[in-house]
Amino acid sequence: MKYALVTGGSRGIGKAICLKLSQMGMPVVINYQSNDKSAQETCELIKQLGGAAELLKFDVSDKEQVDNALNTWEDNHPDDYFSVLVNNAGKRHDNVLFMMDDSEWNDVISTTLNGFFYLTRRLLKHMMPRRRGGRIINISSLSGIKGLPGQCNYSAAKAGLIGATKALAQEVASRGVTVNAIAPGFIETDMTKDLSKEDLVKLVPVGRFGKPEEVAALVAFLVSDEAAYITGEVININGGLHT
Ligand SMILES: NC(=O)c1ccc[n+]([C@@H]2O[C@H](COP(=O)([O-])OP(=O)(O)OC[C@H]3O[C@@H](n4cnc5c(N)ncnc54)[C@H](OP(=O)(O)O)[C@@H]3O)[C@@H](O)[C@H]2O)c1
């Protein structure tokens, strides 16, 4: 059976993606790092709505944790593989660069870029043989396109993810695997709850923050058969807040 793996799938945008993919009939594996309560609630909600979901807790930036978790999953699912990977786990540790400490830099870069690398390299091994095909969707950010002050770490990570998306798309296109990035603007989640919404919303032509479900709808399209000819793209979803 084909599964979808959504990193950071327990809250915010990832949770909406898990719900949407399960409504499309796909069993989802919800990865998260530490918040067990939110993860269990998301998993239960999907099941209550008639979908299939399971939890897989690991830190995407830790190669050993990634490998251990996926080895166990594969042992328990000998006939299954992941045909959809959504690299969604991400973090912000905002600071101006001259005050930024090593952990603020390393944690943000590593969660986005090492997370992408460890998961994608591993799951591609199951998508590529016999042109089974697959969908890889990387959640980047407006910050990775425009650059935002106070976010050198986050902008660098998200811009790096766009470069990787474009390179990998060309490597695996002939195997039926598409690789695309989504660059959201301001979306209402825990990640943006400390921002000054009143001021920021004035910058958004549509006049509001986006909803996680609006990002999930775009993921659903990119996962669908109709999107088979779209690869190496970066799709903005930002209410008109362009560079
Ligand atoms: N919200 C926005 O406005 C916005 C805009 C542009 C891009 N994005 C991007 O969209 C993605 C989702 O953002 P969000 O707003 O939904 O974030 P969020 O509400 O803060 O949720 C983050 C999720 O990622 C998980 N996570 C964080 N670090 C992880 C790690 N090292 N390993 C495994 N899981 C990890 C968290 O797990 P725990 O629950 O265990 O902590 C949680 O499930 C991120 O990549 C973010 O950069 C968001």
The ligand as a MOL file (V3000), in Angstrom:
LIG
                    3D

  0  0  0     0  0            999 V3000
M  V30 BEGIN CTAB
M  V30 COUNTS 48 52 0 0 0
M  V30 BEGIN ATOM
M  V30 1 N 3.0400 29.6150 9.5150 0
M  V30 2 C 3.5420 30.3550 8.5550 0
M  V30 3 O 3.1890 31.5260 8.3990 0
M  V30 4 C 4.5480 29.7840 7.5990 0
M  V30 5 C 4.9410 30.5690 6.5190 0
M  V30 6 C 5.8660 30.0720 5.6150 0
M  V30 7 C 6.3860 28.8160 5.7960 0
M  V30 8 N 6.0150 28.0740 6.8660 0 CHG=1
M  V30 9 C 6.6010 26.7450 7.0090 0
M  V30 10 O 5.5720 25.7910 7.0650 0
M  V30 11 C 5.9930 24.6820 7.8670 0
M  V30 12 C 4.9680 24.4210 8.9530 0
M  V30 13 O 4.8650 25.5900 9.7430 0
M  V30 14 P 3.7400 25.7790 10.8680 0
M  V30 15 O 3.4630 27.2200 10.9230 0
M  V30 16 O 2.6570 24.8140 10.6760 0 CHG=-1
M  V30 17 O 4.6080 25.3840 12.1760 0
M  V30 18 P 4.1450 24.9660 13.6370 0
M  V30 19 O 2.7090 25.2530 13.8560 0
M  V30 20 O 5.1730 25.5700 14.5370 0
M  V30 21 O 4.3320 23.3480 13.6260 0
M  V30 22 C 5.6120 22.8410 13.4340 0
M  V30 23 C 5.5410 21.3370 13.2940 0
M  V30 24 O 6.8610 20.8770 12.9480 0
M  V30 25 C 7.2830 19.9230 13.9190 0
M  V30 26 N 8.7370 20.0090 14.0370 0
M  V30 27 C 9.4960 21.1060 14.2780 0
M  V30 28 N 10.7860 20.7600 14.3010 0
M  V30 29 C 10.8410 19.4310 14.0550 0
M  V30 30 C 11.9060 18.4990 13.9630 0
M  V30 31 N 13.1920 18.8660 14.1140 0
M  V30 32 N 11.6020 17.2030 13.7110 0
M  V30 33 C 10.3160 16.8070 13.5530 0
M  V30 34 N 9.2700 17.6550 13.6280 0
M  V30 35 C 9.5470 18.9480 13.8820 0
M  V30 36 C 6.5280 20.2700 15.1750 0
M  V30 37 O 6.4840 19.1420 16.0530 0
M  V30 38 P 6.1180 19.3200 17.6310 0
M  V30 39 O 4.6270 19.5540 17.6870 0
M  V30 40 O 6.5150 18.0410 18.2620 0
M  V30 41 O 6.8800 20.5020 18.1160 0
M  V30 42 C 5.1570 20.6080 14.5560 0
M  V30 43 O 4.4720 19.4230 14.2080 0
M  V30 44 C 7.3770 25.0530 8.4070 0
M  V30 45 O 8.3760 24.4950 7.5850 0
M  V30 46 C 7.3960 26.5570 8.2880 0
M  V30 47 O 8.7110 27.0560 8.1880 0
M  V30 48 C 5.1060 28.5230 7.7770 0
M  V30 END ATOM
M  V30 BEGIN BOND
M  V30 1 1 1 2
M  V30 2 2 2 3
M  V30 3 1 2 4
M  V30 4 1 4 5
M  V30 5 2 4 48
M  V30 6 2 5 6
M  V30 7 1 6 7
M  V30 8 2 7 8
M  V30 9 1 8 9
M  V30 10 1 8 48
M  V30 11 1 9 10
M  V30 12 1 9 46
M  V30 13 1 10 11
M  V30 14 1 11 12
M  V30 15 1 11 44
M  V30 16 1 12 13
M  V30 17 1 13 14
M  V30 18 2 14 15
M  V30 19 1 14 16
M  V30 20 1 14 17
M  V30 21 1 17 18
M  V30 22 2 18 19
M  V30 23 1 18 20
M  V30 24 1 18 21
M  V30 25 1 21 22
M  V30 26 1 22 23
M  V30 27 1 23 24
M  V30 28 1 23 42
M  V30 29 1 24 25
M  V30 30 1 25 26
M  V30 31 1 25 36
M  V30 32 1 26 27
M  V30 33 1 26 35
M  V30 34 2 27 28
M  V30 35 1 28 29
M  V30 36 1 29 30
M  V30 37 2 29 35
M  V30 38 1 30 31
M  V30 39 2 30 32
M  V30 40 1 32 33
M  V30 41 2 33 34
M  V30 42 1 34 35
M  V30 43 1 36 37
M  V30 44 1 36 42
M  V30 45 1 37 38
M  V30 46 2 38 39
M  V30 47 1 38 40
M  V30 48 1 38 41
M  V30 49 1 42 43
M  V30 50 1 44 45
M  V30 51 1 44 46
M  V30 52 1 46 47
M  V30 END BOND
M  V30 END CTAB
M  END
